[in-house]
Amino acid sequence: MGDTKGGPFDVPGDLARSWLALPPNPNGRPNSDVVRPWVNGLDVTRRPRDMWIVDFGVGMPEHEAALYEAPFEYVQANVKPVRAANNREAYRRRWWLHVETRSGMRAALDPLPRFICTPTVAKHRLLVWSDGTALPDHQLIVFARADDYFFGVLHSRAHEVWSLRLGTWLGVGNDPRYTPTTCFETFPLPWPPGREPADDPRVAAVAAAARELDWRRRAWLDPPGADPAELKKRTLTNLYNQRPSWLAHLHAALDRAVWTAYGWDDADPAAVEEGTILARLLALNLERAGAGAPTVAGARWSPSRSWTATGRGRCARRARRWWRGPAASASPARPSAAGWWRPPSPPPGGGGEGGGAARGGERLRRGAPYPPAAFRATRGALRGPGARPGRGAIGREHPCASC
């Protein structure tokens, strides 16, 4: 999740560039130290707004921030009165700093020339590249990776199906909401993050397809010679609403490359049922979670963080609808523990992992409770029927230390 500013720190591009053109400050430093581009969900779903933000970092003292004369005076005049009325004493006292600076996110993004971001709430699951100098807003979920392979997997149908099923829904339009704890931390990529074989042709194929998709979309968004009225209509939301044939072909090529990376041999990824995709990904997740080993180099693996018991609430009800039980269950509320869930098996005669009709009602669907066997596969024993989906039945694929 991106930075939460907590006040009108954002400024239009013209004002920001006028500050950048000023001579060095009394500390000998330029204003570019504390004035940077700012991106939020509107910059992704619509057009870039050319907004910048005053950002004194994670913990710069007030006397040091004041040495950046023009930006500090602006914040003092426009932000301080707003923060003075805030109920939190810490926000009032540290008025020149953003309320939630996301120090972990900053540390992960700082070395990167670019990073991936997606809006928290959007009609379409759009992912775009953002320049490494930009500060993402809290309404963006960001991924601290700069490689095209990672971008490609996240923009594949596999990740889209997983995130739609494990995310939530919000707003008048009931738009999908991307929750990183359930949508990303549980998502099993073809290889655990950080362990991709760099010289593998499958990684190169996904990266090439992702670059082509990104390049063609950028060309459509900003065609040479287009007038402002035409450019205003050219947004990613409008593009995916129309979904022209060329865009569908590019996504199909990307999906085929991602399918190959997973080792799935379906001829047409678009024709694979969502339940089959979910079953395959769940089986891979549980296989890795059962090993009890870290999946990110240098990250600490804590089995206790792989699930949480939260009681009988909205999350529990949503998760219970996610699973599919056996064809004949004694009671939807109290399923049999023994043999309740098994990873999907390929049908006779091939068809790939989980393809075709799974026996015994093993496919996933709405309207059934949790599978206790899956809980035991990730951590000891089931403590209660109300565990969250992404942290209970599903193992934590990557501890998200870099996003």
N, C-alpha and C positions, 0 to 999 in steps of 0.2 A: 504494500500500500504506500502511496506517495505521501508527500509532506502536507500537513494541515497548517495553514498560515494563521488563521485566527484574527483576521483584520485586513484592511485594504492595503496590503503590501504590494499588490500588483499595479503596474503602471503601463500605459500604452508605449508602443515601440518608439515613437518620436521622442517622448520625454526621456526614455532610457538611453537612446543614442545621443541625446544632448548631454547627458551626464557622462557618458563614455568619452565624449570629445573634450571634456574639461581637463585642465592640467592636473598633474599629480596632487594628491591631498597633503596635508601637513605631515603625515607619516611617510610620505614618499611613495605611496601606493596608489594605483589607478582605481577608479570606481568599478572597473570590471571585476574586482575581487568580490564585490557584494551586490552586483546587478547582473542578472542572468536571464535567459529566456525562461518562460513559464508555460507549461502545457497542462491542459486538463482534458476531460472527455470530449468537449466541444471541438477541440483541435483535431481529434481523431474522427469523430462522426460527421463533422461539418468541414469547414475550411479553417486553415491556420489563422489565428486572430492577431498575430504579431503582438502578443502580450509578454511583458517582462515582469520581474519581481525583485524587490529588495530583500536580500537574504544575508543576514549576519551569521549564518551557520548555526552550529549546535549550541555553543556556549560562549560566544564572544562577549566580554564584559562591556558595560555601557560606555566607559571612558574610551575604550578602543573603537567601538562602533561609531562614536561621535567624531572620530578623526576622518571618517568618510563623510565629508561635510554635507554635500547636497542630498544624497540618499537619506542620511540620518535626519536632517531637518524635515524632509518630507514625511518620514515615518513618525517623527515627533508631533507633527502638525495633524496628521491624518489617522494614525493608528493609536497613538496614546490615549486620546479621548474615548475611543471605542473600548479599549482594553481596561480603562479605568472603571467601566461599568460592569466588567465581567465578575461573575460570582466567585471564581477561583482566585485565591490570593496569589498563587504563583504566577498566573497569567497577568495579573495586574502589576506585579512587581517586576517581571521580566518582559515588559511591554514591547521592547524593540526586537524580540526574538519570536519566531513562529511558535505556536502552541505545541505542536507535535512535529519535531524536526526529523524524526526517523534516522537516527544516527547509523543504525545498521545498514539501512538502504543506501545512505550516502557513501559509506565505506565500501560497499560492494560496487556501486556505480562509478565512483571516482576514477578508477584506472581504465574504464572502458571508453572507447571513442563513440559508441552508440549503445542503446539498450532497447529492449522490446517492451511495449506497453499495450494495454488493452483497457477499454473503459469498464468500470465496475458494473454499470448497468447500460445495456444497449440492445437494440432489436436484433442486431447481428453480432456474432462473436468476431470482432475485428481486431487484428493485431497489426501494429505498425512499428517502424523504426523511429526512434527519437534521438536527436543529437546528444552526445554525452555531456554537453555543457548545460542542457536544459534541466530545470527542476520540475519533476512531475507532481501534480496535485494529488490529494488524497482520494479523488474519484478515479484515479488510474491505478491499476495493478501493474507493477513493473517486474521484469525478469532480467536479472543481471547476467545476461549473455549477449555476446556480440556476433555470434556465428550464425550463418544462414541455415545450418542443419537444425538447430534448436528452434529457430523461427518457423521452419517448415513443419516440424512435428506438431508444434502448438497450433498451426493453422490448418492441420489436417482434419478430416472428418472424424478420426478416432478421438482426438481431443475434444472436438466440438460436441460429439455425442456424450462423452463422459462428463463434460462440464455442464451441459444442459440437464443431465439427469441428477447430478450431485449438487448443482447450484440451487439458488432460490429464485423467486419471482417478485418483482416490485413494480409499483406505479400503476397509473390508470391503464396503461397499455399492457400491463402484466409482462414487462420485458424481463428477460433473464438477467440475473445478478450473479456475477462471478465472485465466488467466495474462495480465496486461495487455500484455506485450510481443507476444504473438501474437493475443490475442483483441480487444484494443482498439486498440493502436497501428496495426494493419494494417487496421482496419475502415473502409471508405469510407462515410461518412454521405452523405445526399443532397447536402449542400453541405459543403465543407471547414470544419472547426470555426472559428468566428469570422467566417465569411463568409456566414452565412445571411441572406437578404433579409428584414428584420424586417417589412416590410409585405406580404409575399407571403401570399396566402390559404392556400397549402399548409402553410406554417409554422404559421399560426394554427390550421389544422384538426388538425394533429398535436398541438399544445399543448392544444387543447380536449379531444381524445380522451384524452390522458394525464391531464389534471385530473379528468375524469370517472372514469377507472379508479382513480386514487388516492383520490378522495373516496368512491366506493362501497366500496372495500376497507376504508377506515378505519371507515366506518359498520358494516360487518359485524364488524370486529374488536372494536369497543367500543360495542355497542348500549346505549341507555339502560335502566337498571334490571336489567341482567344480574347474576346472582349470581357470586361468585368462582369457583365450580366450573365454571360455564358459560364464563366468560371464559378460564379455563385451557385449554379445548379450542379456543378461537378463535385459531389461529395461522395465519400465511401458509402454512406447510407443509401444515397440514391443509386449508386452503382450496384450495390448488392440487392436493392429492391428490384432493379431491372434484371440483374444477373444475365447479361448478354452471353451469347454462345462462346465468345473468346474467353470470357472469365470462367465459364463452366469447364472449358477444355483445360485451362491452366490448373484449376483445382483438381480436375480428374488426373492430370499428370502428376501433381504433387501427391495425391492420395495413393496412386500406384507405387510411387517411390517409397512412401511411408509404409505401405503394406509389405513391400519387399523387405524393408528393414526389420519389420516385425516377424517376417517369415510366414506371412499369410499368403496363400496362393489363389485368392479369389480373382477371377478374370475381370470383374467390374466392382471396385469398392463401393460405388454408389448403390449397387443392388443388394449389398449385404444388410440384413436386418439389424436394427439398432440393438436388439436383445443379444444377438450373436456377438456384436462388437463389445458390448458391455461384459458379456460372459468371458470372452477371451482376455480382456484387460483385467478383470477381477482375478482370473486364474493366475495371471502373471504377477499381479500385485501380491496375492497371497503366497505365491511361490517365493518371492523375494522377502516378504515380511517374515515368513517362517524360518528363513535362514538366520535371522537375528543379527545380521551384520550391517555395518554402515553402507549406504549406497552413495554417499558423497564423500570424496576424499577430504580427510581432515575434519569431518563433521562428527559430532557425538551422536550415537544412536541410543535412544532411551525408549525401551519397550513401553514404559508407562505413559509415554507421550503419544503412543500409537492409537490410543482410544480414550474415551471419556464417557463415564456414565452420568447422564444429565437428568434422569427421571422421565416421567411420562409427560412430554411436552410436545410443542409443535414440531421440533426437529425429529423427535422420535416417531411421531405419526407420519411425517414425510418419508423417513427412512423405511418404515415398515411397508409403505406402498411401493418401495423400490424393488423389493425382492419378489421372487416367485417361488412358491413352495412346491411340494410334491403334488402329483395329480390328485391324490386322495389323502387329505390331512384330517387327523382326528378333530382338531380345533384350530382355527386360524390364530387364536390368541396363545395357545399352548402347543406348539409343534413338538413332534418327537425329536429328542436330542440325537439319537443314534442314526447316522446315515441320512440326516435331514438334507444336507447339501453336499454336492460333489461337483468338482470342476467339470465343465462340459467335455464331451467326447465327440470325435468326428463320426459322422454317420457311416454305415457300411458303404464301401466303395469310394471312400475319399471325401473330398469336399473341404478339407482344411480343418484346423482346430476349431471346434465349436460350430462347424457349418451344419446346415440342414436341420432336421428335427432332432432336438436333444431328447434322450430317453428319460422317462420318469418325471417329466416336468422340470428339468434342470435349468431351462432358460429363465431369464429374468423378466419380470413383469410387475405391474402395479397390483396392490391388493393382497400382499402377504407379509407376515412378520419376518423378523430377523432369522438368519440361519445360525444356530448356536455353534455348529461345527466350525463355521468360518471364524467366529469369535475365538474359539479355542486355538485355531491355527495361528492367530496373531498374538494372543496373550492369555496364557493359563486357562482361566475359566470365565464364563459369562457372569458378570456381577448384577445384571439387571436387564430388563427388556427395553430400557430407554436410552441406550447409548447412541451417540451421534453417528451418522453413517460414515463420514470420512475418517473418524478417529476410533471407530469401534470395529465393525465387521471388516473394514478395509484397512490394511496396513499403511503406515506412513512411508511413502515411497522416497521422499527426500525432505529433510528437515527444513528446507526453505531458508537456509541461512543467508542466501544471496538474493533474496527477492522481497 
